[in-house]
């Protein structure tokens, strides 16, 4: 099983980014998938979860209304659409599922 994130970068406050997590070795839609983030000096924080089979989606209060988690079954890829980004969203973002972590992708929100 392998999860590979991409899509991070530097963006100004109020901007948007879309993170991707491409999976191999598993069918993403069959698993409970999650996005986490970890800012410097802070613990890893659960950002969003999705269970395609049940249709269950949940978000941390800090990102609710701004972030959207989704799965593209045809591409076997997990996404995190991030809008209205704030400096406090700066962190390394990780996808997780089937007992496997991705390598992380850096998101920096700064003017």
N, C-alpha and C positions, 0 to 999 in steps of 0.2 A: 504494500500500500504506500502510495506517495501523494502528498498534497503540496502543490507549488503555488505560492501567492505571487501576485504582481499587481501593478497599478498604483503603488504608493508614489509619493513625491512631495514637492514643496508647493503649497497653494496659499493664496492670501485669505484672510478671514472673510467669510461669506461665500467662498468658492466651493467647488464640488470636486469629488474624486470618486472613481468606481474601482474598488478592489476586486480582484478575481482570485479564485482558488481552484486550480485545475487538478482533478483527481485521476489517479490511475490505480488499478488494482481493486477498486470498489465501484459500486454504482451509488453515487451520492444520494439519489432520491430515496434510497432504502435506509438511510442513516439519519440520526439526530445530529445535525451539523451546527457548529457554533463559530462565532467570531469573538476573539478576545483582543484586548490591547494591554500594553504595558508601557507606562510613561517612566522616564528616568526617576529612580528613587522610590517608585511606587509598586504596589503589588499588581499582579495580572488581574485585569477586570473583565468580566463577562459583558459583552456588548450586545449580542443578538444571537438568537437561536431559531432554528427551523427544523420541522419534522414534516417532510413532504407527504408522507403516508397519511398522517392525521390532519395535515393542513395547519398545524400549530406553529405560530410565530410569536416570539417575545423579544422585547427590547429593554435595555437598561433605561431607567428614567432619564439619564443624562443625554440620551440620543433619540429618545422617542419623538416622532414627528419630523426628524431630520434624516435619519438613516433608514434604509430599506434592505432587508436580506431577501435573497431569492436563489433559486436553483434553475439552471438551464439543463434539462435532462438530455437534450440532443448533444450538448457539448460536455456533459458531465462536469459542470463547473458551478461552483458556489460564488455568489456575488455579494458585495456590500456597497450599495450606492450611498454616498455620504454627501449631503447637501448642507448649506448654511454652516460651513465648518467654522469652528472657533479655535483659538489658540490652545485651549484646554483639551482639544481632541488630538493634540500632538502625542504620538506614541508609535511603538512598533505594533502592528496589527498581525494577529495570527489566526489562521483557521484551524479547526480541530474537529475530528470525527473518526469513528472506527478505531479509537485508541491511538490515533496518529496526529502529530502536530506538523503544520507547515513550518517553513523556515523563517517566516515573518517578512513583513514589508514596512518600511518606514514611512510614516505620514507626518509631515511638518506643516503646521499652519502658522504663518507668520507674515507680517507686512514688511 
